């Protein structure tokens, strides 16, 4: 395997792994809409924001997976991850919530690497740039 293929396949694998949590979370919110909306409202977040959350998670996750507008999607999802950590998982007296907080913060860090990481060879962004 040459260096180009190794780098491109590693980038693609990273995008698949990073995007999967958001895509699945968004789909789960659709199937459990009422419960998710109720949980959001129980912590003071308007349930009317749920469609935007689903759009961001599924749309942003798919954008990262496909490598389309990767930096923008990663930036938005990084902000969302930090915000949701602060709103939903800041109870540090609860070990599970502490772990979920750190998971969100770590995901934000990984997403910021996508923002800063430059081109992704096996992506829609790279294909569009090559065709330009």
Rosetta blueprint (number, residue, H / E / L):
1 X L
2 X L
3 X H
4 X H
5 X H
6 X H
7 X H
8 X H
9 X H
10 X H
11 X H
12 X H
13 X H
14 X H
15 X H
16 X H
17 X H
18 X H
19 X H
20 X H
21 X H
22 X H
23 X H
24 X H
25 X H
26 X H
27 X H
28 X H
29 X H
30 X H
31 X H
32 X L
33 X H
34 X H
35 X H
36 X H
37 X H
38 X H
39 X H
40 X H
41 X H
42 X H
43 X L
44 X L
45 X L
46 X L
47 X H
48 X H
49 X H
50 X H
51 X H
52 X H
53 X H
54 X H
55 X H
56 X H
57 X H
58 X H
59 X H
60 X H
61 X H
62 X H
63 X H
64 X H
65 X H
66 X H
67 X L
68 X L
69 X L
70 X H
71 X H
72 X H
73 X H
74 X H
75 X H
76 X H
77 X H
78 X H
79 X H
80 X H
81 X H
82 X H
83 X H
84 X H
85 X H
86 X H
87 X H
88 X H
89 X L
90 X L
91 X L
92 X L
93 X L
94 X L
95 X H
96 X H
97 X H
98 X H
99 X H
100 X H
101 X H
102 X H
103 X H
104 X H
105 X H
106 X H
107 X H
108 X H
109 X H
110 X H
111 X H
112 X H
113 X H
114 X H
115 X H
116 X H
117 X L
118 X L
119 X L
120 X L
121 X L
122 X L
123 X L
124 X H
125 X H
126 X H
127 X H
128 X H
129 X H
130 X H
131 X H
132 X L
